[in-house]
Amino acid sequence: MSATPDDIPRDYDMSGSLWMRLVDASSMSVFFFFEYLLARDVYLHLDAAPGGLATWLLPLALVLGYVTADFVSGFVHFLADNIGSTRTPFFGPVFIRPFREHHVDPLAITRHDFLEVNGANCLISLPVLIGTWYFVPIHGTASLFFSAYIGLFLFGIFLTNQFHSWAHHPNPPAWIRRLQRTGLILGPEHHARHHTPPFNTYYCITSGWLNPILARTRLFERLKEPLRRVLEPIAGKADEVGGVQE
């Protein structure tokens, strides 16, 4: 039995609730505040870096951060599609359910506003972001690069769901379509591979650059069973949206 949008129980839909709006808004505000603090620290220490370092440090951190964001987006997408129950308290409705709903109604993400699309990624990024700013002060080249890398990586994570939404949008802005055609961000033709049965490949949704490599190596497929055995007792048995198909 395949699920349809009408089958989705509203009990497990926290989207649009006042509580979730507050969580999304506060998470996004705190995220940008600490991104600013981290970026400010990096900028202030660039002048003290050895000669010529700034010319390659930020571009390298940008590329590595963006590629890492693509991989992490794919890994989280793979986990949310295959492991855990939508009924698991908090994590089920907030993090797992949107991915399961997305396969039932792929256009749902295009009907959500900016705050709803991107708030959860801000929330899940905060421990790493705040921890980096607080516990890894910049004292040299290594810590300078690490701070720049983490800040840019997490900004890539922040953009991921927006790129994903635009990949499903029937009529995105012209400048977004141009970026999609260049391959700099996830495009609809590329992402369509994930929405083709059996829906078990091309999970990365930031740029999608890593999808061909991960598909050839079958990395996520190889990890599925070991991870299921470890995570299922914590996250619950995988189900369809709201337990439509157990």
Secondary structure, 3 states (H helix, E strand, C coil): CCCCHHHCCHHHCCCCCHHHHHHHHHHHHHHHHHHHHHHHHHHHHHCCCCCCHHHHHHHHHHHHHHHHHHHHHHHHHHHHHHCCCCCCCCHHHHHHHHHHHHHHCHHHHHHCCHHHHHHHHHHHHHHHHHHHHHHCCCCCHHHHHHHHHHHHHHHHHHHHHHHHHHHHCCCCCHHHHHHHHHCCCCCHHHHCCCCCCCCCCCCCCCCCCCHHHHHHHCHHHHHHHHHHHHHHHHHCCCCCHHHCCC
